[in-house]
């Protein structure tokens, strides 16, 4: 499979980071950015069952992320 999964990332009103994939139905969130990255990886693995298994000849699909920095405050 030669597909790049693109995620749009923003920070929700509750302070959590939220990610949604553009072309597939994958949505996840995380309290920290690091947690979000772990959750994205897990969500992709579950959605594309078999891509993460050690016996599988497939490779984890590449992921591209775009982040909304509109809430960044400049001093």
N, C-alpha and C positions, 0 to 999 in steps of 0.2 A: 504494500500500500504506500503510495507516494503522496500523502495528503498532509498538509500543514494545517493544524487546528489553531485558529486565531481566537484569542480571548480579549474581550474588552474588560478592563478592570477599573473600578471606581470605589470610592469610600462611601458607604451608606450613611444615612442619618444617625444610625445607632453606633457608628464608629468602626463597624466591621468592614473589611475589604470584600468586595463582591466581584465575581467573575462570571461572565457569560460568553459562551462560544458563539461565533458568528454563523457557522454553517451547520452545526449539529446541536441537538438539545442537551447541552451540558451547562449546568449552573451550579455554583458552589460559593462558599464564603469562608472567611477565616478572621479571627480576632486580630491576628498580626499578619504582616505580609508573608513571613516565613510559613505560618500555618496555612495561608491561602495557597502558597505554592505546593505544599504537601497535598492539600485537598484537591487542587487541580490535577495533579499527577494521578491520584487515586481515582478521581472521577473519570478521567480519560481511560485508565486501565479497565475500569468496570464497564464503561461504555463500549470499548473495543476488546471484549473478552478474548484472551489468548495472546495479546500483544506483550504482556509482562511475564508470562510463564517461562521458566528456565528451559522447559522442553520445547517451547515454541520456536520456530525458525523465523518468526516475525520480529520486528524491532518496534519499540515504543514510538508511536507517531510523533513527529516534531511539533512543538507548541510555540506559537508566537503570541506575545502579549502586548497590548496597547493600554497605557495607563492614562487616566484623566487627571491632569494636574491643575485643574481649574480652581481647586480649593486651596492651593498653596498660597500662603501669606508671605509677602516680601517685606522685610524690615527696612 
